[in-house]
Amino acid sequence: MDSTFCDGVMDISITGGVVRVDFFDYVNGENDSNGNPPRQHNHRILLTPEAFLQTYTAFDQVINQLVEKGLLTRRDEAAQ
């Protein structure tokens, strides 16, 4: 199995009934005017709408586990 490291999601779009999730990594070198490293597209995943919803559900479950373990705080909870 291949593994790809990504720093984040660059874009999510729907074209022709296919959900396209584009990932990026930061490029070493010069920073932009805000002091941030530039982003470089490095991977794309194509999903059916059903697969996208299954992925969303899986991410949501992991987020809930991270909150329960105290590794993440939801923004609405942090504001209280």
Protein Blocks (a to p, Z undefined) as FASTA:
>chain_A
ZZdddfbdfbdcdeehiacdddddddehjddfkopacdddfbdcdddfklmmmmmmmmmm
mmmmmmmnopaccfklmmZZ
